[in-house]
C-alpha cells in the first residue's frame, strides 16, 4: 500500500483532476468510478499517464489536497474504508518508536 491509498478517494481524484486542469487543460479528466477498488493509486497514475503521457506528479497532487483541505477544513481526508488498516499501521509504528523495554 502507498500513502495515497489512505486518502479519501474522492479527494484524491479531485486533486489529480485539478493538477490535470493546471498542466494539461485538454487532457481527459479522471473518473472516480474508473479508479475504485484495489490498486486505486496505480489506476489513477495509469489513467493520468494515459491522458498526459507523463508520470503522475505526486508532490503537486499533495499540494492540491492541502489546498482543498485549506479551503474546506470539513472535508474528510482519510478513506474511511481503510481507517482501521491505518490505525493498525500507526500502532505498530508507535510500538516501534515509543515502547520501551525494562531491562
The 8 nearest C-alpha neighbors of each residue, nearest first, counted from 0:
[[1, 4, 2, 3, 38, 5, 40, 37],
 [0, 2, 3, 4, 5, 40, 41, 38],
 [1, 3, 4, 5, 0, 6, 40, 85],
 [2, 4, 6, 1, 5, 40, 11, 0],
 [3, 5, 2, 1, 6, 40, 0, 39],
 [4, 6, 3, 78, 77, 2, 81, 7],
 [7, 5, 77, 78, 3, 4, 76, 8],
 [6, 8, 78, 77, 10, 76, 9, 11],
 [9, 7, 11, 10, 6, 12, 78, 31],
 [10, 8, 12, 11, 7, 13, 31, 6],
 [9, 11, 13, 7, 8, 12, 14, 64],
 [10, 12, 8, 14, 13, 9, 7, 15],
 [11, 13, 15, 9, 14, 10, 16, 8],
 [14, 12, 10, 16, 11, 15, 9, 17],
 [15, 13, 17, 11, 63, 12, 16, 64],
 [16, 14, 12, 18, 17, 13, 60, 19],
 [15, 17, 19, 13, 18, 14, 28, 12],
 [18, 16, 20, 14, 19, 15, 13, 21],
 [19, 17, 15, 21, 16, 20, 22, 14],
 [20, 18, 16, 23, 17, 22, 21, 24],
 [19, 21, 24, 17, 18, 23, 22, 16],
 [22, 20, 18, 19, 23, 24, 17, 16],
 [21, 23, 19, 20, 24, 18, 17, 25],
 [24, 22, 19, 26, 20, 25, 21, 51],
 [25, 23, 20, 26, 21, 22, 19, 27],
 [24, 26, 23, 27, 20, 19, 28, 22],
 [27, 25, 23, 50, 24, 28, 51, 19],
 [26, 28, 50, 29, 25, 19, 24, 51],
 [29, 27, 16, 26, 30, 19, 50, 20],
 [28, 30, 31, 16, 27, 46, 12, 43],
 [29, 31, 32, 33, 28, 34, 12, 43],
 [30, 32, 34, 33, 12, 29, 35, 9],
 [33, 31, 34, 30, 35, 29, 36, 9],
 [34, 32, 31, 30, 35, 29, 42, 43],
 [35, 33, 39, 31, 32, 42, 43, 36],
 [36, 34, 32, 39, 33, 31, 37, 8],
 [37, 35, 39, 38, 34, 32, 33, 42],
 [36, 38, 39, 35, 34, 40, 42, 41],
 [37, 39, 41, 40, 42, 36, 35, 4],
 [40, 38, 42, 34, 37, 41, 35, 36],
 [41, 39, 43, 42, 38, 44, 4, 3],
 [40, 42, 44, 38, 43, 39, 45, 46],
 [41, 43, 39, 45, 40, 34, 44, 46],
 [42, 44, 46, 40, 41, 45, 34, 47],
 [45, 43, 41, 47, 55, 46, 42, 40],
 [44, 46, 42, 48, 47, 43, 41, 49],
 [47, 45, 49, 43, 48, 44, 42, 50],
 [48, 46, 44, 50, 45, 49, 55, 51],
 [49, 47, 52, 53, 45, 51, 54, 50],
 [48, 50, 46, 47, 52, 51, 45, 53],
 [51, 49, 47, 48, 26, 27, 46, 52],
 [52, 50, 48, 53, 49, 47, 26, 23],
 [51, 53, 48, 49, 50, 54, 47, 55],
 [54, 52, 48, 51, 55, 47, 49, 50],
 [53, 55, 48, 56, 44, 52, 47, 51],
 [54, 56, 44, 57, 47, 48, 53, 45],
 [57, 55, 59, 58, 54, 60, 18, 53],
 [58, 56, 60, 59, 55, 61, 62, 15],
 [59, 57, 61, 60, 56, 62, 63, 55],
 [58, 60, 62, 61, 57, 56, 63, 18],
 [59, 61, 57, 63, 58, 62, 14, 15],
 [62, 60, 58, 64, 59, 63, 57, 65],
 [61, 63, 65, 59, 64, 60, 66, 58],
 [64, 62, 66, 60, 14, 65, 61, 67],
 [63, 65, 61, 67, 62, 66, 14, 68],
 [64, 66, 62, 68, 63, 67, 69, 61],
 [67, 65, 63, 69, 64, 68, 62, 70],
 [66, 68, 64, 70, 69, 65, 71, 63],
 [69, 67, 72, 71, 65, 70, 66, 64],
 [70, 68, 66, 67, 71, 72, 65, 64],
 [69, 71, 67, 68, 66, 72, 65, 73],
 [70, 72, 68, 73, 69, 74, 67, 66],
 [73, 71, 68, 74, 69, 70, 67, 75],
 [72, 74, 71, 75, 68, 76, 70, 69],
 [75, 73, 72, 71, 68, 76, 67, 10],
 [74, 76, 77, 73, 7, 78, 10, 72],
 [77, 75, 7, 6, 74, 78, 10, 68],
 [78, 76, 6, 7, 5, 79, 75, 82],
 [77, 79, 7, 6, 5, 80, 81, 82],
 [80, 78, 82, 81, 77, 7, 83, 5],
 [79, 81, 78, 82, 83, 77, 84, 5],
 [82, 80, 84, 79, 78, 83, 5, 85],
 [81, 83, 79, 85, 84, 80, 86, 78],
 [84, 82, 86, 85, 81, 87, 80, 79],
 [85, 83, 87, 81, 86, 82, 88, 89],
 [84, 86, 82, 88, 83, 87, 89, 81],
 [87, 85, 83, 89, 84, 88, 90, 82],
 [88, 86, 90, 84, 85, 89, 83, 91],
 [89, 87, 85, 91, 90, 86, 84, 92],
 [88, 90, 92, 86, 91, 87, 93, 85],
 [89, 91, 93, 87, 88, 92, 86, 94],
 [92, 90, 88, 94, 93, 89, 95, 87],
 [93, 91, 89, 95, 90, 94, 96, 88],
 [92, 94, 90, 96, 91, 95, 97, 89],
 [95, 93, 98, 91, 97, 92, 96, 90],
 [94, 96, 92, 93, 97, 91, 98, 90],
 [97, 95, 93, 94, 98, 92, 99, 91],
 [98, 96, 94, 93, 95, 99, 92, 100],
 [99, 97, 94, 96, 95, 100, 93, 92],
 [100, 98, 97, 101, 94, 96, 95, 102],
 [99, 101, 102, 98, 97, 94, 95, 96],
 [102, 100, 99, 98, 97, 94, 95, 96],
 [101, 100, 99, 98, 97, 95, 94, 96]]
